[in-house]
Amino acid sequence: MIYSKINSEEKKIAVLIDPENYSSRSLKDIIDAANNNPVDFIMVGGSILSHSIDATVKSIKEQTKIPVVLFPGNMIQISTHADGILLLSLISGRNPDLLIGNHVLVSKMLKNSNMEIIPTGYILVNSGNVSSVEYISNTKPIPADKTEIIVSTAIAGQLLGHKAIYLEAGSGAKNAISANAIKNVKENIDIPLIVGGGLKTSKDIEHILRAGADLIVIGNILEEDPGRLRSLTHIAKNNK
């Protein structure tokens, strides 16, 4: 159900919740905002996690009917209480643990869960600063101006059987991924394109969606002001 929704014609929007950055009060605020706006998914994950992922997912599920999708920074960030998981392979890097190693460790747990599993090729693109993803994953992002490498990596991800491609600028990114890179990737793959990182304004989102993103993921800018979600979802839902 989650994948079919991502793979539909209508543009989708997801709110990314990093448990490290939310108290129980602020978590309620962002969930309330999501419930009152046309949010399609709530994603949960981060580069570092000291909080219980289970507790966070359970709390979210108690407060909303919006599907909860895991966006794991590593494979200890698994909760079988979620509705689905983007099973990420960091195909822009060459860290074997993030290509297949961690996946082996949790494969039986995932297979025996009721979660919808969406194999996703994860591509980290340079955002103008060193992101948490880059540092923690010990991989170099693809330079932002190397569009052919970004496109070729996305094509390889599809050929390897991934069901979606995720272009990531990184949490707190200085710059969003360029519309030109997104347009070129979208023209060369036949699977959904997810884009996140560095989305700060309505214009950022409008440009990304018009370039071809099927699902945008918004995180950092909502942590201080969940009220911004209203204008951002309006932009997303009017770019069909």
N, C-alpha and C positions, 0 to 999 in steps of 0.2 A: 504494500500500500504506500509506503514512504517513497520507494523508488518510482513507482508509477506516477506519483504526484510530482516528483522532481522532473520526470521525463515528459511532462505534459507541455502544452504550448504556453500556458500562462506563466509569467515571471513569478518567482518565489522569493521569500525573504525569511531568513533565520536569525534568531538572536543567539549569540554565543555567550555562555555564562562560564567564567573561570571561577571555580569555588574559592580560590585564594583571595579574590577581590570582592567577595560579598559576605556581609553579615546576614543573619536570619532576617533582620529588618529590611535591609537593602534588597535581599533576594525577593522578599514579598513585593517590594515596590516594582521591581523589573517584571515579575510575573503578572502583577496587576496591569502594568502597561501593555504587556504582550496580549493579555486577555481582552483588552479594550481596543486593540488594533489588529489589522489583518496579517498576523504573524503565522507563518506556515509551520515552522519547526523551532524548537528550542534545542540548541546544541550545548553539550556540557563537556568541558575539558580544558587543559592548560599545559604549559611546559613543565611546571613544577606543581606538585599536589601534596599538601600535608593534611588537608581535610579529607573526611570520608566521602568518597564518590558515591557510595551507596546512600548515605544520609542525604546528600544533596539531591540526588535523583528522586529519592522517596519524597522529599519535601516538595520538590517541583511537581511531581505527579499528584500530590494531594491538593495542589492549588490550581491545576489547569488540566484541560483535556487536549491541549496542543501536544502533538507527538514529540517525545524527548529522544534525541539522537546523540549518541556518544561521539565525541570528537577527540579521541585519546591522544595525549602527548606521548604516552608510552603505554605498554600493555598491562601495567598495573592499574590503569584507570578504566577498569571494567566494572560495570554494574549490570547484572541481568534483570534489573527492574526497569531499565530503559526499553523503549520501543524498538530502537534500532541502533546501528553503529556504522559509521563510515570506517571501514577497515582500511586504514591508510597504509600505503607503501610509498615511502619517500623516494620517488623515482628520479628526482633531480640530484640526489646525493648518491654516495657509494658506501654508505654505512650498512653492512650486511644485516645488523640487528633490526634496522628500520625498513629493510627491504623484505626480509622473510623471517629473521631470527626470532623476534618477539612474537610473531604470529604463530609460530610453531608451539610456543609455550602455552598459548591460550586457545589453541585450536579446538580441543575437546570441549572446553567450557563453552565456547561460542557455538559449536555444533549442537550441544545439548540445551542451549538456551532457546527462548522463544523470540529472541530479537531478530529483526530483519537485518541481514548483513549485506552491506553494499561495498564491494571491493572498489577502492578509489585510488587512482594514481595522484599522488600529492607532489606538487611542484613548487619549490620555494624560489621566489624571484627577488633579486636584490631591491631593497626598498629605500636605500639611501642611508641606512644605519644598520648596526649589528642587532638583529632581532633575537628574542629569546629562543625561537625555534632554531636559528642558525647555531647559536652557542651551545644549546643543550644537545642538539642532534649531531654536533661535530661534523657538519657538512657545509659546503659552500653553496650559496644560492647562485642561480643562473644570473649573469649580469642583465640588467633591465633592457639594455639596448641590443641584446643578442636574440632577436625575435626568432630567427631560424632555429636556434637551439631549443628555445621554449616550445616552438611548434613541433619540432622533431621529437622532443621528449613526450609531448602530449600524444602524438601519433603512436609512438612506441607503447605508451600506456594502454591505449585502446587495443592495439594489436596483441598485447599480452593478456587481454581479457578483462581489464578493469571496466566497470560499468559507469564510472564518472571520472572526470578530471577536476582536480581542485588546484587553482592557481592561488598561491598564498604569498602575500607581502610580509606577513608576520605581525604578531601582536604589537601594537604601538608603533606601527610602521610610519616612517617619515613621509613616504609617498605611496599612493595606491599603484597598482599595476596599470600600465598604460592601456588606453583604449585600443591602440594599434595592435599590441600583443594579444589582447583578448579577441579582437576581430579576426586576426590571422589564425589563432588556435581554433576558434569556432568554425571557421571555414574549412578546417582540415580534419575535424573529428565528427563522428556521428553519435556521440554519447553526450549526456548533460555536462555542462560546464559550470562549476561552482567557483566563485571568486570571493576572497576575503582579505582583510588587512589594509589599513590605511584609509578606510572609507570614513571621512570626517564630515562631509557636507552633502546636502541634497544634490548638488551638481556632480559631485564625485559619483554618486549612485546612479544618477541619470546617464552619465557618460558610459559607465560600466555596463549598464543594462542595454543601452542602445548599441554598444559594441558587440553584444551577443551573449552576455552571461545569462544563464538560466536561473541560477540561485545565487543571491548575495548573502554574505554572512557579516553581521554587524556586532561588534563587541565592545571595544574600549570606550567609544564615545557615549555609550549608554550608561556606563558605570557611575558617572557623576550626575547625569541628568536623564533618567528614563523617559522623561516627558518629550524628549526629542524624537522618540520612536514614531509619534503620530505623523510628523512631516516626512520622515524617511519612508515609512510604509506607504504613504500617499504617493510619493514619487515612484516607488516600486510597482504599485498596482496600476499606475497609469502609463506604464511602459510595457505594454503587452506585445 
